[in-house]
Amino acid sequence: MASTAHNDNSGRSPALDPDADAPDHPGHEFAQFGAGCFWGVELAFQRVAGVMKTEVGYSQGHVPDPTYRLVCSGTSNHVEIVRVQFDPDVCPYTNLLSLFWSRHDPTTPNCQGGDVGSQYRSGIYYYNETQARLAQESKEAKQLEWKDKKIVTEILPAKRFYRAEEYHQQYLEKGGGRGRKQSAKKGCNDPIRCYG
């Protein structure tokens, strides 16, 4: 299927195709979230019971096989995302949504703290209609809490996932930039130091 996308004459980029990867286990699901720099977001999801695997990468852009440098240039429209593989019998999707909302400010367009750029935008990228509905309901509920500030989180179908370079994977668990490892143990509540 992917090979036909490369060969069609429409000029459409394969980066715009739906994420066609399958979870490692038949009963598991994928979810994609963009909530600023993917390092801290990934560690938060790693700690959730029922999350079987996390990967950081790029999605929602129009360039196939993007690199970190290209994504940071702001020219490809990719988002830094965490793709979460979870067991819905242990971890309902709503648990993931709650963590997503708690990890960032969804009212700041293309910005989380000192990180500025379209790759840091807030987004929920769904794999099925149930995820889409629950994401929209959670956004509406969260908007009531924010009152005067408008939530800018985009809710869109999950596009092709491009895994980020290996040094980004489990970056904070491995020690981050300062060599200070942070626990990814399930249920850990230690504060997350976003850059290590």
Buried (B, 14 or more C-beta within 10 A) or exposed (E): EEEEBEEEEEEEBBBEBEBEBEBEEEEBBBBBBBBBBBBBBBBBBBBBEBBBBBBBBBBBBBBBEBBBEBBBEEEBBBBBBBBBBBBBEEBBBEBBBBBBBEBBBBBBEBBBEEBEBBBBBBBBBBBEEEBBEBBEEBBEEBBEEEEEEEBBBBBBBBBBBBEBEEEBBBBBBBEBEEEEEBBBEEEEEEEBBBEB
